[in-house]
Amino acid sequence: MTAEPHSTAPATTGGRVPVDGPGAAVRSVPGAVDAEGLAGIAERIAVRAAELVARRRRDGVSVAATKSNPVDIVTAVDRESEDLIRELILAERPSDGFFGEESGGSGTGTSGLTWVVDPIDGTVNYLYGIPDYAVSIAVVRGEPDPRRWEALAAVVVNAATGEVFRAVRGGGATRDGVPLRVNSGVPVDRALIGTGFGYDPRRRVWQAGLVRELLAEVRDIRRLGSAALDLCYLAQGRIDGFFERGLQPWDHAAGALVAAEAGARVEGLNGAPASSDFLLAAEEGLFSALHERLVAAGADDTSF
């Protein structure tokens, strides 16, 4: 029988995960890296940063600066959270690299591992008090580029609710310790799909065109405002699929691993790795159906 959304109970982590994506089906990580240990460190740090973020939200939040344009905002808490995360990581892993949103780049390490950090994913939600904003931390091996890295461990903490999403490469994904599994067997016309919009007005109009084309094909579209949480909600079965163009590495590094380890296929278009060019995530069957429709709607147009 075809599964309805939210009808898929959490499963064990022994199910199929994509062989090419961030959640490749391997039970151990080559090179003697303790991915479980890294996930434990990431969780402790992310929880502490999320507590800071939540406390500062209760105190009141204002815009500290803008980035690419006036709607691309930064709060003082974004910077405070990233400074705390960097300090705590360096205290435990001084040889690792650091790649954070607010620092605008990475500190090169010598271990071959890099921590990819979004101190508050969903800053506009944070500003307005909408309870979908998160601290996102991933540990990757290789260059801090999603086309080339190997994601090893990931934690996303919803700072508003305290939910902790965690994944280890080849070891599955959990929310507050409960194993996660994406909804399966969902046909396109009953699929609830998440997406997001960039800050550039021209790209937003183009993205709205994709949504317009897809709206007639799916159950509905959601724009929640945090890609990290969108991907975790996909893993949990709160939505059935997710797509977006323009995500930065820190936007999806952790969430993509959580989704993949919960059974999602996470890629770009036409077999490319997920990147700022495009990210599409869903269970295998739905992924293929969405991919076909998105390409037909012009999602692979590189001029936007």
C-alpha positions as CSV (number, residue, x, y, z in Angstrom):
1,M,0.0,0.0,0.0
2,T,1.2,3.5,-0.8
3,A,2.5,5.3,2.3
4,E,0.9,8.5,3.4
5,P,3.1,11.2,4.9
6,H,4.0,10.6,8.5
7,S,2.9,6.9,8.2
8,T,6.4,5.5,8.1
9,A,7.6,4.6,11.5
10,P,11.3,5.1,12.5
11,A,13.3,2.2,11.3
12,T,16.7,0.7,12.1
13,T,19.7,2.1,10.4
14,G,20.4,-1.0,8.4
15,G,18.3,0.0,5.4
16,R,19.5,1.1,2.0
17,V,21.2,4.5,1.7
18,P,22.7,6.0,-1.5
19,V,26.0,4.7,-2.5
20,D,27.1,7.9,-4.1
21,G,25.8,10.5,-1.7
22,P,26.9,11.8,1.7
23,G,25.4,8.8,3.4
24,A,27.2,6.1,1.4
25,A,26.5,2.6,2.8
26,V,29.7,1.9,4.7
27,R,29.8,0.8,8.3
28,S,33.2,2.2,9.1
29,V,35.1,5.3,7.9
30,P,38.5,4.6,6.3
31,G,41.6,6.2,7.8
32,A,40.9,5.4,11.4
33,V,38.7,8.4,12.0
34,D,36.4,8.0,15.0
35,A,33.2,9.4,13.4
36,E,31.1,8.5,16.4
37,G,33.5,10.4,18.6
38,L,33.4,13.4,16.3
39,A,29.6,13.3,16.4
40,G,29.7,13.3,20.1
41,I,31.9,16.4,20.2
42,A,29.7,18.1,17.6
43,E,26.6,17.4,19.6
44,R,28.0,18.8,22.9
45,I,29.1,21.9,21.1
46,A,25.9,22.4,19.1
47,V,23.7,22.0,22.2
48,R,25.8,24.5,24.1
49,A,25.6,27.0,21.2
50,A,21.9,26.4,20.8
51,E,21.3,27.2,24.5
52,L,23.2,30.5,23.9
53,V,21.1,31.3,20.8
54,A,17.8,30.5,22.6
55,R,18.8,32.6,25.6
56,R,19.8,35.6,23.5
57,R,16.4,35.3,21.6
58,R,14.6,35.6,24.9
59,D,16.6,38.8,25.6
60,G,15.6,40.3,22.2
61,V,17.3,40.3,18.8
62,S,18.2,43.0,16.3
63,V,20.0,43.2,12.9
64,A,23.7,43.8,13.3
65,A,24.6,44.0,9.6
66,T,23.6,42.8,6.1
67,K,25.6,40.8,3.7
68,S,24.7,40.3,0.0
69,N,21.8,42.7,0.1
70,P,19.5,44.3,2.7
71,V,17.4,41.2,3.3
72,D,20.5,39.0,3.9
73,I,20.9,39.7,7.5
74,V,23.3,39.0,10.4
75,T,22.6,39.3,14.1
76,A,25.2,39.8,16.8
77,V,24.2,36.4,18.0
78,D,25.2,34.8,14.7
79,R,28.7,36.0,15.4
80,E,28.7,35.2,19.1
81,S,27.5,31.7,18.4
82,E,30.2,31.1,15.8
83,D,32.9,32.4,18.0
84,L,31.8,30.1,20.8
85,I,31.7,27.1,18.4
86,R,35.1,27.8,17.0
87,E,36.6,28.2,20.5
88,L,35.1,24.9,21.7
89,I,36.2,23.0,18.6
90,L,39.7,24.3,18.8
91,A,39.9,23.4,22.4
92,E,39.2,19.7,21.6
93,R,40.5,19.4,18.0
94,P,43.3,22.0,17.5
95,S,44.6,20.3,14.3
96,D,41.3,20.5,12.5
97,G,40.1,23.1,10.0
98,F,37.2,25.4,10.5
99,F,34.8,26.7,7.8
100,G,32.1,29.0,9.2
101,E,29.5,31.2,7.7
102,E,30.3,34.4,9.6
103,S,34.0,34.0,9.4
104,G,33.7,34.0,5.6
105,G,36.0,31.1,5.0
106,S,38.1,28.5,6.7
107,G,41.0,28.1,9.0
108,T,43.2,25.4,7.5
109,G,44.1,22.5,9.7
110,T,46.6,19.7,9.4
111,S,44.4,16.7,10.2
112,G,42.5,16.6,6.9
113,L,39.2,17.2,8.7
114,T,37.2,20.4,8.6
115,W,34.3,21.5,10.8
116,V,31.6,23.2,8.6
117,V,29.5,25.5,10.8
118,D,26.3,27.5,10.5
119,P,25.9,29.3,13.9
120,I,22.3,30.1,13.2
121,D,20.6,28.6,10.1
122,G,17.4,30.5,9.6
123,T,18.5,33.9,10.8
124,V,15.3,35.7,9.5
125,N,13.2,33.2,11.4
126,Y,15.3,33.9,14.5
127,L,14.8,37.7,14.1
128,Y,11.0,37.2,13.9
129,G,10.8,34.6,16.6
130,I,9.6,31.8,14.2
131,P,10.7,28.6,15.9
132,D,12.6,27.1,12.9
133,Y,16.3,28.1,13.4
134,A,19.2,25.9,14.2
135,V,22.8,25.4,15.0
136,S,24.4,23.2,12.3
137,I,27.8,21.5,12.6
138,A,29.3,18.9,10.2
139,V,32.7,17.3,10.1
140,V,34.0,16.6,6.7
141,R,37.2,15.0,5.2
142,G,38.8,16.7,2.3
143,E,38.4,20.1,0.8
144,P,35.6,22.3,2.3
145,D,33.7,22.0,-0.9
146,P,30.6,19.7,-1.1
147,R,31.6,18.6,-4.5
148,R,34.7,17.0,-3.1
149,W,34.3,16.4,0.6
150,E,33.3,13.3,2.5
151,A,30.9,14.1,5.3
152,L,31.6,12.0,8.4
153,A,29.5,13.3,11.2
154,A,26.7,15.9,11.6
155,V,24.5,17.5,14.3
156,V,21.7,20.0,13.8
157,V,20.0,21.4,16.9
158,N,16.7,23.3,16.6
159,A,17.5,26.0,19.1
160,A,13.8,26.9,19.6
161,T,12.7,23.4,20.5
162,G,15.9,21.7,21.6
163,E,15.5,18.8,19.1
164,V,18.9,17.2,18.3
165,F,19.4,15.6,14.9
166,R,22.5,13.5,14.6
167,A,24.1,11.4,11.9
168,V,27.3,9.4,11.4
169,R,28.4,8.3,7.9
170,G,27.3,4.7,7.5
171,G,25.8,4.7,11.0
172,G,22.3,6.1,10.5
173,A,20.5,9.2,11.7
174,T,18.6,10.0,14.9
175,R,16.4,12.6,16.5
176,D,16.9,12.8,20.2
177,G,18.3,9.2,20.0
178,V,15.4,7.8,18.0
179,P,16.4,6.3,14.6
180,L,15.0,8.2,11.6
181,R,13.8,7.0,8.2
182,V,12.4,9.0,5.3
183,N,8.9,8.4,4.1
184,S,8.9,5.8,1.4
185,G,6.5,4.9,-1.4
186,V,5.0,8.5,-1.6
187,P,3.8,9.3,-5.1
188,V,4.4,12.8,-6.5
189,D,0.8,13.9,-6.2
190,R,0.8,13.2,-2.4
191,A,4.3,14.5,-1.7
192,L,4.8,17.5,0.6
193,I,7.9,19.3,-0.7
194,G,10.2,21.8,1.0
195,T,12.1,24.5,-0.8
196,G,13.8,27.8,-0.2
197,F,14.6,31.1,-2.0
198,G,17.8,33.0,-2.4
199,Y,18.5,36.6,-1.6
200,D,19.0,37.8,-5.2
201,P,15.7,39.2,-6.6
202,R,16.3,37.8,-10.1
203,R,17.0,34.3,-8.7
204,R,13.9,34.5,-6.5
205,V,11.7,35.1,-9.5
206,W,13.2,32.1,-11.3
207,Q,12.8,30.0,-8.2
208,A,9.2,31.0,-7.9
209,G,8.7,29.8,-11.5
210,L,9.9,26.3,-10.5
211,V,7.5,26.3,-7.6
212,R,4.7,27.4,-9.9
213,E,5.4,24.5,-12.3
214,L,5.6,22.0,-9.4
215,L,2.5,23.1,-7.5
216,A,0.1,21.4,-9.8
217,E,2.1,18.2,-9.5
218,V,2.5,17.7,-5.7
219,R,0.4,17.8,-2.5
220,D,1.8,21.2,-1.5
221,I,5.0,23.2,-1.1
222,R,6.5,24.4,2.2
223,R,9.1,27.2,2.6
224,L,10.2,27.0,6.2
225,G,13.3,29.1,6.2
226,S,16.1,26.8,7.3
227,A,17.6,24.3,4.9
228,A,19.4,22.5,7.7
229,L,16.0,21.8,9.4
230,D,14.3,21.1,6.1
231,L,16.7,18.3,5.5
232,C,16.3,17.0,9.0
233,Y,12.5,17.2,8.7
234,L,12.8,15.2,5.5
235,A,14.8,12.6,7.5
236,Q,12.0,12.5,10.1
237,G,9.1,12.3,7.6
238,R,7.7,15.8,8.3
239,I,8.2,16.5,4.6
240,D,8.8,14.1,1.7
241,G,11.3,16.0,-0.4
242,F,13.4,19.1,-0.6
243,F,15.1,21.2,-3.3
244,E,16.9,24.5,-3.6
245,R,19.5,26.3,-5.6
246,G,22.1,28.6,-4.0
247,L,22.7,26.8,-0.7
248,Q,26.1,27.5,0.7
249,P,28.2,24.6,2.1
250,W,27.3,25.5,5.7
251,D,23.6,25.6,4.9
252,H,23.4,21.9,4.0
253,A,26.6,20.1,5.2
254,A,25.0,18.6,8.3
255,G,21.4,18.3,7.1
256,A,22.4,16.5,4.0
257,L,24.2,13.8,5.9
258,V,21.2,13.4,8.3
259,A,18.9,13.1,5.3
260,A,21.1,10.6,3.5
261,E,21.6,8.5,6.5
262,A,17.8,8.3,6.9
263,G,17.5,6.9,3.4
264,A,17.3,9.9,1.2
265,R,19.1,10.3,-2.1
266,V,20.8,13.7,-1.9
267,E,22.3,15.0,-5.1
268,G,22.4,17.9,-7.5
269,L,20.8,17.6,-11.0
270,N,21.8,15.1,-13.6
271,G,24.0,13.1,-11.3
272,A,26.1,16.0,-10.0
273,P,27.0,16.2,-6.3
274,A,24.7,18.4,-4.2
275,S,26.2,22.0,-4.1
276,S,25.2,25.6,-4.5
277,D,24.2,24.7,-8.1
278,F,21.4,22.6,-6.9
279,L,20.4,20.2,-4.1
280,L,17.5,17.7,-4.4
281,A,16.7,15.2,-1.6
282,A,14.0,12.6,-1.3
283,E,13.6,8.8,-1.1
284,E,14.8,7.1,-4.3
285,G,11.5,6.8,-6.1
286,L,10.3,10.3,-5.3
287,F,13.7,11.7,-6.1
288,S,13.5,10.4,-9.7
289,A,10.0,11.7,-10.2
290,L,10.9,15.1,-8.8
291,H,14.1,15.3,-10.8
292,E,12.2,14.7,-14.0
293,R,9.7,17.4,-13.3
294,L,12.3,19.9,-12.1
295,V,14.5,19.5,-15.1
296,A,11.4,19.8,-17.4
297,A,10.6,23.1,-15.6
298,G,14.1,24.4,-16.3
299,A,15.8,23.7,-12.9
300,D,19.1,23.0,-14.8
301,D,19.2,26.5,-16.3
302,T,22.6,27.7,-15.1
303,S,22.0,31.4,-15.9
304,F,20.3,31.8,-12.5
